[in-house]
Amino acid sequence: NKLTMLTALMPLACLRTPSNNWKYLHPTSSLPRQYVRGMAEMSLSPSSPLDLLRTYQSKRLQQFSKVFDASRYHVQVLIVDDDSTRARTCESLLERVSIWADAGWWIWPSSASIGGVQEGSRSVLPSLRRSFDQLGLCRTRLEAASTQLAPSDLLGAYDVVLCIDMDVLGVVRTMARENGGDEAIVLSMTDFLAYGGDRMDCLDDDLRSLVALHYATVTSGSLIELPSAYPSNSGAWEQFLAASALTSAGLVGFLKDEIDNFFVCSFQELLNLHFPTAESCSICTTQEAVALLRKHQVTGGLDPKMREAMFKAHCAQLCEGVRKGGCAAEHATGSEDRREG
């Protein structure tokens, strides 16, 4: 599942591999198929491998944003691996990050596997159990029965499907495409490293300390996918946990922005509908207008002060349009009078 890096894009550059060894990207080296294909469609303006990677990841997030339905008021997230260990861990980390960021009530993570795991198995590696206990992760999620990914999972059952690595991503996207699913909802976990918000604010103190130890490596462009690691290898597993926590924080921050944007846009649509002119704004006070719109459920997503501020800004914009329109009409009339004179 690797393709030769395009010469025109990157004649010679370097990335760090998950094993922390420097790898030179020459025309004879390779990157995952999905990244090469995406990069080939982009402008050549990015000047470094990290720029290229982040640009492509941002493009993927933009595509997902276009199909994401925030009107459901919750987000069902499915994380997929091929070993039933890494996805289960990411699921539990995402739950912890979501709860800390006050989004646990509307972000619902689950996990599944594409192979190598018996459906319904409850077998848990002792080292994984110790890791969960050390981090204080949910025992219920750890001991839940293993689940195999089904084509129906990609047909609307989940809002976003996140893949642990490039091999899994390729399999899941193919499954989505062959079964009529939307590939735009199938992303890599590491795509959310391109989110530039306050990711660290979504982490509690313990996770923030863990991420801080590996922050430079995780964000330097070295991780185009989450590393293949197991709890028995403590060093590699710690880096995996740090990368998983930071990508989870990026996901939570991204989804919070999407939900907030949905509420703002929905309220603006209501303002445009109920108060289309400056005259319609003048017949009631700000408080009366906000109370009138409050019957619409979607307005509950905004703070009352935010709703009032948006109404005032809406009215000001309409009044400014009337003022400019009046000036333009006056100018046109004056010009016509001068011509007649």
SULQUI-V402926 format. One record per helix or strand of 3 or more residues. SS is the DSSP state (H for helix, E for strand). FROM is the first residue (numbers start at 1). TO is the last residue. Records with the same first field share a line. If there is no record, write none. Layout:
SS = FROM-TO ; FROM-TO
This chain:
E = 2-4 ; 12-16 ; 22-26 ; 30-32 ; 75-81 ; 107-113 ; 160-163 ; 186-188
H = 33-40 ; 49-67 ; 70-72 ; 86-100 ; 126-135 ; 139-142 ; 151-154 ; 166-178 ; 183-185 ; 189-194 ; 199-202 ; 205-219 ; 234-274 ; 278-281 ; 286-293 ; 297-301 ; 304-340
